[in-house]
Amino acid sequence: MNEIHSFHCDRSFIYIGTIVLSVICACAFFLHPAVPFIIALLLFSVVVIYNNLNKSFLLIAILTPLNNMILVKTGITDIRICQVIYIICMGLLALRIVVGSIKLEEYIKFEKYDIAFALYILISYFQSFIVRIPILALRELIQLVYFYSLFIILRSIFAKKMNYNYFIKWMIIVTILFVLVGLANYIFGSTILRLVNIDLAGANITFLKSSPKIQQSVLSGIEIVRADSFFWGSVGTANILIILFYLISSGTSRYIPAIKISIIPALLVTASRAGYIVFFFQYMLGSLFSRKRFLLKIIVGIVCLVMAYSTISIFADRLNEIVSFKEKSNMAHFALWRSGYEMIRNNLLFGVGTGHFMYELPNYDYSSAYGLVGLRTEVHNIILKIFTENGLVGIILLIMVLYGVLRKSISMRILFKSKDAQNIFLAFIGTLLMNMTMNAYMIEIFWVVLALLASLRYRTDENPSYQ
């Protein structure tokens, strides 16, 4: 994407903005000593991003695994480091389109399946006027609009080969950092990494220290420590690890095999049963693309699984708990899924309202039937989440979006021909399956992977713009 930096009005805007914000910084010092530094940082970011929009949007994608480093609490919704950069990028993108330095179609290409998502947002918006707590629906709608607009822009950006290569190069570095933080968290009990929490309403800044997840293993009767990287939680950490494992496989660094090997122990100490199963399924599915070594890879995978089950206690214990009807996590999932089923029965067409599952849960609480007391959490399943809150209409529209992306971007010819396509497809299948036990579609990296998948439509050797 060719960007032009020579417009006089652009420079004037930066000069005037610098003077205005400098005055604001001086006045803001009397509110809180840290505020001027935050504004100065934002000013510097504006100047840099204005002339590097392409790489700035890529930076959002690159930072998605580390997104919880900064949390900004507002009166409407909480925003993190990626959202802060996104807001700046979108404002400057709109400015540059207005002054004519770039064209809209360079960043936004619409597809037919985008209509399905637009209808989903429109229906959810009108639904927010009749639900019990409109702010819950509004908060989630803001997040969904952000996710999908980021998906549309990244879909166009990833259509350029050099942008995709740039992204993969930096994701290798991010993977190393993500694995190191997770392993340090598991080994030392807590990490020295401090995460920043900024409360805009109270002009308060706090630094949070990460700590490990400790859970009771019901079947074995022992406590297990679970790795948690960047406050994603153990299962969220496992979800990101199985995505990174395949995304970095498209890189050219000679260190990639070693980095991929390091992901395996990091995944192991998350103690995520879903992560174990999905990772093994990804491997078996990926073996299908190796026509000559297909059988050998299948045998190696099964042998490694048996050896891990026989020698690694945390792996064996967690897999055994899958079939245990006493394990509390299993019972919690069953109770939530049954509650979701009952919500669907009573609100089949349009659901209980966007963001209202937890609010309506007390009216459909089956905790006691599974030996639990008062569950108050999300449904932990992407299908039930959409179906309960937006009904049959919502789930049909969501399926139309996912089907549209797959139909436009993936074919057997592409999968067997392109290594990049294989890795992106396996990463997407991994995070999609993880969504069967969590709500990972409400974080950026799910939409980044979906954008990579959607960009395969443009990323072909026959397309001149790809080069």
C-alpha positions in Angstrom: 0.0 0.0 0.0 1.6 3.2 -1.1 1.4 6.0 1.5 2.0 9.6 0.7 3.6 11.9 3.4 4.1 15.2 1.6 0.8 17.0 2.2 1.4 20.5 3.8 -2.0 20.4 5.6 -0.9 17.1 7.2 2.2 18.8 8.7 0.1 21.9 9.8 -2.2 19.6 11.6 0.7 18.0 13.5 2.2 21.4 14.4 -1.1 22.8 15.7 -1.9 19.6 17.5 1.5 19.6 19.2 0.9 23.2 20.5 -2.6 22.4 21.7 -1.6 19.2 23.5 1.4 20.8 25.1 -0.9 23.3 26.7 -3.2 20.5 27.8 -0.3 18.6 29.3 0.7 21.7 31.3 -2.8 22.1 32.7 -3.2 18.3 33.3 -0.3 18.3 35.7 -2.5 19.8 38.4 -5.0 16.9 38.0 -2.4 14.1 38.4 1.4 14.1 37.9 1.2 11.1 35.6 -1.4 12.6 33.2 1.1 14.8 31.3 3.4 11.8 30.6 0.4 9.8 29.3 -0.7 12.7 27.0 2.9 13.2 25.8 3.2 9.5 25.0 -0.1 9.6 23.1 1.1 12.7 21.2 4.3 10.9 20.2 2.2 7.9 19.2 0.0 10.1 17.0 3.0 11.5 15.1 4.5 8.1 14.6 1.3 6.3 13.7 0.2 9.1 11.3 3.1 8.4 9.0 3.2 4.6 9.6 -0.5 3.5 9.5 0.3 0.2 7.8 2.8 -0.9 10.4 0.6 0.5 13.2 -2.3 -1.7 12.3 0.2 -4.6 12.1 1.5 -3.7 15.5 -2.0 -4.2 16.9 -2.0 -7.8 15.5 1.5 -8.4 16.8 0.6 -7.2 20.3 -2.5 -9.3 20.7 -0.9 -12.1 22.8 0.5 -9.4 25.1 -2.7 -7.3 25.1 -3.3 -7.5 28.9 -0.1 -5.5 29.6 -2.1 -2.3 29.9 -5.7 -2.1 31.1 -7.6 1.2 31.0 -10.8 1.3 32.9 -13.5 3.6 31.6 -17.1 4.2 32.5 -18.4 2.4 29.4 -16.0 -0.5 28.9 -12.4 -1.6 29.7 -9.9 -1.0 26.9 -6.4 -2.5 26.6 -3.2 -1.6 24.8 -4.4 -2.9 21.4 -7.7 -0.9 21.7 -5.8 2.3 22.6 -3.6 2.0 19.5 -6.7 1.0 17.4 -8.5 4.2 18.4 -5.6 6.4 17.4 -5.1 4.5 14.1 -8.8 4.7 13.1 -8.9 8.5 13.8 -5.7 9.1 11.8 -6.9 6.8 9.0 -10.1 8.8 8.7 -8.1 12.0 8.7 -5.7 10.8 5.9 -8.7 9.6 3.8 -10.3 13.1 4.2 -7.2 15.0 3.2 -6.7 12.5 0.3 -3.3 11.1 1.1 -4.6 7.5 1.0 -7.6 5.8 -0.6 -10.3 4.0 1.5 -10.0 0.8 -0.6 -6.4 0.3 0.3 -7.5 -0.6 3.8 -11.1 -1.7 3.5 -12.4 -4.3 1.0 -15.9 -5.5 1.6 -17.1 -9.1 1.1 -20.6 -10.4 0.9 -20.4 -12.2 4.3 -19.8 -8.8 5.9 -23.5 -8.1 5.4 -24.3 -11.0 7.7 -22.2 -9.5 10.5 -23.7 -6.0 9.8 -27.2 -7.5 10.2 -26.1 -9.3 13.4 -24.9 -5.9 14.9 -28.0 -4.1 13.7 -30.4 -6.7 15.3 -28.4 -6.7 18.5 -28.5 -2.9 18.6 -32.3 -2.7 18.3 -32.5 -5.6 20.8 -30.5 -3.5 23.3 -33.5 -1.1 23.6 -35.8 -3.9 25.1 -33.3 -5.8 27.3 -33.2 -5.3 31.0 -29.8 -3.7 31.2 -29.0 -1.8 28.0 -25.4 -0.9 29.1 -24.5 -4.7 29.1 -25.6 -5.0 25.5 -24.0 -1.7 24.5 -20.7 -2.7 26.1 -20.5 -6.0 24.2 -21.7 -4.4 20.9 -18.8 -1.9 21.1 -16.4 -4.8 21.5 -17.8 -6.7 18.6 -17.8 -3.7 16.3 -14.1 -3.2 17.3 -13.2 -6.8 16.6 -14.9 -7.0 13.2 -13.6 -3.6 12.0 -10.1 -4.7 13.0 -10.7 -8.0 11.1 -11.8 -6.1 7.9 -8.7 -3.8 8.0 -6.2 -6.6 8.8 -7.8 -8.8 6.0 -6.7 -6.2 3.5 -3.3 -5.5 5.1 -2.4 -9.2 5.2 -3.2 -9.4 1.5 0.3 -8.0 0.9 3.1 -10.6 1.1 5.5 -8.2 2.7 3.0 -7.4 5.5 2.4 -11.0 6.2 6.1 -11.7 6.4 6.6 -8.7 8.7 3.9 -10.0 11.0 5.3 -13.5 11.2 8.8 -12.2 11.9 7.6 -10.3 14.9 5.3 -13.0 16.1 8.4 -15.2 16.5 9.7 -12.7 19.0 6.3 -12.4 20.8 6.2 -16.2 21.1 9.5 -16.3 22.8 8.4 -13.7 25.3 5.0 -15.3 25.8 6.5 -18.7 26.5 9.2 -17.3 28.9 6.6 -15.4 31.0 4.3 -18.4 31.2 7.2 -20.8 32.2 8.6 -18.2 34.7 5.1 -17.9 36.2 4.9 -21.7 36.7 8.4 -22.2 38.0 8.8 -19.3 40.4 5.2 -19.0 41.5 4.9 -15.4 40.2 6.7 -13.2 37.7 8.5 -9.9 38.1 6.4 -8.6 35.2 4.1 -5.8 36.4 0.9 -5.0 34.5 -0.5 -1.5 34.5 -4.1 -0.7 35.4 -5.2 2.9 34.6 -8.5 4.2 36.0 -9.6 7.2 34.0 -12.6 8.0 36.2 -10.4 8.2 39.4 -7.2 9.3 37.7 -5.5 6.4 39.4 -2.7 4.2 38.2 -1.8 0.9 39.8 0.7 -1.8 39.0 -0.4 -5.4 39.2 1.8 -8.4 39.8 1.0 -11.6 38.0 0.4 -14.8 40.1 0.0 -18.5 39.2 -3.3 -20.3 38.9 -3.7 -23.0 41.6 -6.5 -25.4 41.3 -7.6 -28.5 43.2 -7.3 -31.7 41.1 -10.3 -33.6 42.3 -9.4 -37.0 40.9 -5.8 -37.2 42.2 -6.5 -35.2 45.4 -3.5 -32.9 44.9 -3.1 -29.2 44.1 -1.7 -28.3 40.8 0.0 -25.1 39.7 -1.0 -23.9 36.3 1.0 -21.5 34.1 -0.7 -18.1 33.3 1.0 -15.7 30.8 0.0 -12.0 30.8 -3.1 -12.5 32.8 -4.8 -14.6 30.1 -5.6 -17.4 32.6 -4.4 -21.0 32.1 -6.9 -22.0 29.4 -6.5 -18.6 27.6 -2.8 -19.1 27.7 -3.2 -22.6 26.1 -5.4 -21.1 23.4 -2.7 -18.6 22.4 0.1 -21.1 22.5 -1.6 -23.5 20.1 -2.2 -20.5 17.7 1.4 -19.4 17.9 2.7 -22.9 17.4 1.3 -22.9 13.8 1.6 -19.2 12.9 5.4 -19.1 13.5 5.8 -22.3 11.4 5.5 -20.0 8.3 8.7 -18.1 9.4 12.1 -18.6 7.9 14.3 -18.3 11.0 16.5 -21.4 11.7 15.5 -21.2 15.4 11.8 -21.9 14.7 12.0 -25.7 15.4 13.5 -24.9 18.9 10.9 -22.3 19.6 8.1 -24.7 18.7 9.6 -27.3 21.0 9.6 -24.8 23.8 5.9 -24.2 23.3 5.1 -27.8 24.2 6.3 -27.7 27.9 4.6 -24.3 28.2 1.3 -25.8 27.0 1.8 -28.8 29.2 2.1 -26.7 32.4 -1.1 -24.8 31.6 -2.8 -28.1 32.6 -5.5 -27.3 30.1 -7.4 -30.4 29.0 -9.0 -28.7 26.1 -5.5 -27.4 25.1 -4.1 -31.0 25.2 -6.9 -32.4 23.1 -7.0 -29.6 20.5 -3.3 -29.6 20.1 -3.3 -33.4 19.4 -6.2 -32.9 17.0 -4.3 -30.1 15.1 -1.3 -32.4 14.8 -3.3 -35.3 13.4 -5.2 -33.0 11.0 -1.9 -31.5 9.9 -0.6 -34.9 9.1 -3.2 -35.2 6.4 -1.3 -32.6 4.4 1.9 -34.8 4.3 1.0 -37.2 1.5 4.2 -39.2 1.6 4.8 -39.1 5.4 1.2 -39.3 6.5 1.3 -42.7 8.1 4.6 -42.1 9.8 3.4 -38.8 11.4 0.2 -40.5 12.6 2.3 -43.3 14.3 4.7 -40.8 15.8 1.8 -38.8 17.2 0.2 -41.8 18.8 3.5 -43.0 20.3 4.2 -39.5 21.8 0.7 -39.4 23.3 1.1 -42.8 24.9 4.6 -41.9 26.3 3.4 -38.6 27.7 0.4 -40.3 29.3 2.6 -42.9 30.9 5.4 -40.6 32.1 4.0 -37.2 32.8 1.7 -37.2 35.8 0.0 -33.8 35.3 -0.8 -34.8 31.7 -2.3 -38.1 32.8 -4.2 -36.7 35.7 -5.8 -34.0 33.7 -6.8 -36.4 30.9 -8.3 -38.8 33.5 -10.4 -36.0 34.9 -12.2 -35.6 31.5 -14.2 -38.8 32.2 -14.7 -38.0 35.9 -18.2 -37.1 37.0 -16.9 -35.7 40.2 -14.4 -33.1 38.8 -15.8 -29.7 39.6 -14.8 -28.1 36.3 -16.7 -30.8 34.4 -19.7 -30.3 36.6 -19.5 -26.5 36.1 -19.5 -26.8 32.3 -22.4 -29.3 32.4 -24.4 -26.9 34.6 -23.7 -23.9 32.4 -24.5 -25.7 29.2 -27.8 -27.0 30.7 -28.6 -23.5 31.7 -27.8 -22.3 28.2 -30.1 -25.0 26.7 -33.0 -23.9 28.9 -32.4 -20.2 27.9 -32.6 -21.2 24.3 -35.8 -23.2 24.8 -37.5 -20.1 26.3 -35.9 -17.5 24.0 -35.4 -19.4 20.7 -35.7 -16.7 18.1 -33.8 -13.7 19.5 -32.2 -14.9 22.8 -32.0 -13.1 26.2 -30.0 -10.2 24.9 -26.4 -9.4 24.0 -24.2 -9.7 27.1 -27.1 -10.9 29.3 -26.2 -14.6 29.8 -24.7 -14.0 33.3 -27.5 -11.6 34.2 -30.2 -14.2 33.3 -28.2 -17.2 34.8 -29.9 -17.0 38.2 -33.2 -17.6 36.5 -31.8 -20.8 34.9 -29.4 -22.0 37.6 -28.7 -25.7 37.6 -25.7 -25.5 39.9 -27.3 -27.6 42.7 -28.1 -30.4 40.3 -24.4 -30.9 39.8 -23.2 -30.4 43.4 -22.2 -26.8 43.0 -23.4 -23.5 44.5 -24.4 -20.3 42.6 -22.3 -20.3 39.3 -21.9 -16.7 38.0 -19.8 -16.9 34.9 -20.1 -17.1 31.1 -21.4 -20.2 29.3 -17.9 -21.2 28.0 -19.1 -22.2 24.5 -19.2 -20.0 21.4 -22.3 -21.7 20.0 -24.3 -21.5 23.3 -23.0 -17.9 23.9 -24.4 -16.6 20.6 -27.5 -18.9 20.7 -28.6 -17.9 24.2 -28.0 -14.2 23.8 -29.0 -13.6 20.2 -31.2 -16.7 19.4 -31.5 -18.6 16.2 -31.1 -15.5 14.1 -27.8 -14.6 15.8 -26.3 -18.1 15.4 -27.3 -18.4 11.7 -25.7 -15.0 11.0 -22.5 -16.0 12.8 -22.3 -19.3 10.9 -22.8 -17.4 7.6 -19.8 -15.2 8.4 -17.5 -18.2 9.3 -18.8 -20.2 6.3 -18.3 -17.1 4.0 -14.7 -16.8 5.1 -13.9 -20.5 4.7 -15.7 -20.8 1.3 -14.0 -17.7 -0.2 -10.5 -18.5 1.2 -9.9 -22.2 1.5 -9.9 -25.1 -1.0 -8.2 -28.5 -1.0 -5.9 -27.3 -3.7 -4.8 -24.3 -1.7 -4.3 -26.4 1.5 -2.2 -29.0 -0.2 -0.2 -26.4 -2.2 0.5 -23.7 0.3 2.4 -24.2 3.6 1.1 -20.8 4.8 -2.5 -21.8 4.2 -2.0 -25.0 6.1 -0.5 -23.2 9.1 -3.2 -20.5 9.2 -6.0 -23.1 8.7 -4.7 -25.2 11.6 -4.3 -22.2 13.9 -7.9 -21.2 13.1 -9.2 -24.7 13.7 -7.4 -24.8 17.0 -8.8 -21.5 18.4 -12.3 -22.4 17.0 -12.3 -25.7 18.9 -11.0 -24.0 22.0 -14.1 -21.8 21.8 -16.2 -24.9 22.6 -15.0 -24.6 26.2 -14.3 -20.9 26.5 -15.2 -17.5 24.9 -12.0 -16.9 23.0 -13.8 -15.2 20.2 -14.1 -12.1 22.5 -10.3 -11.5 22.2 -8.4 -9.9 19.4 -6.2 -12.9 18.4 -9.2 -14.9 17.3 -10.1 -12.1 14.7 -6.4 -11.7 13.7 -6.3 -15.4 12.8 -9.7 -15.1 11.0 -8.2 -12.1 9.1 -5.2 -14.2 8.1 -7.6 -16.9 6.8 -9.7 -14.4 4.9 -6.7 -12.8 3.3 -5.8 -16.1 1.6 -8.3 -15.2 -1.0 -6.0 -12.4 -2.2 -2.7 -13.9 -1.4 -2.1 -15.9 -4.5 0.8 -15.8 -7.0 -1.7 -14.9 -9.7 -2.7 -11.7 -7.9 -0.2 -8.9 -8.7 -1.1 -6.9 -5.6 0.1 -9.8 -3.4 3.6 -9.3 -4.5 
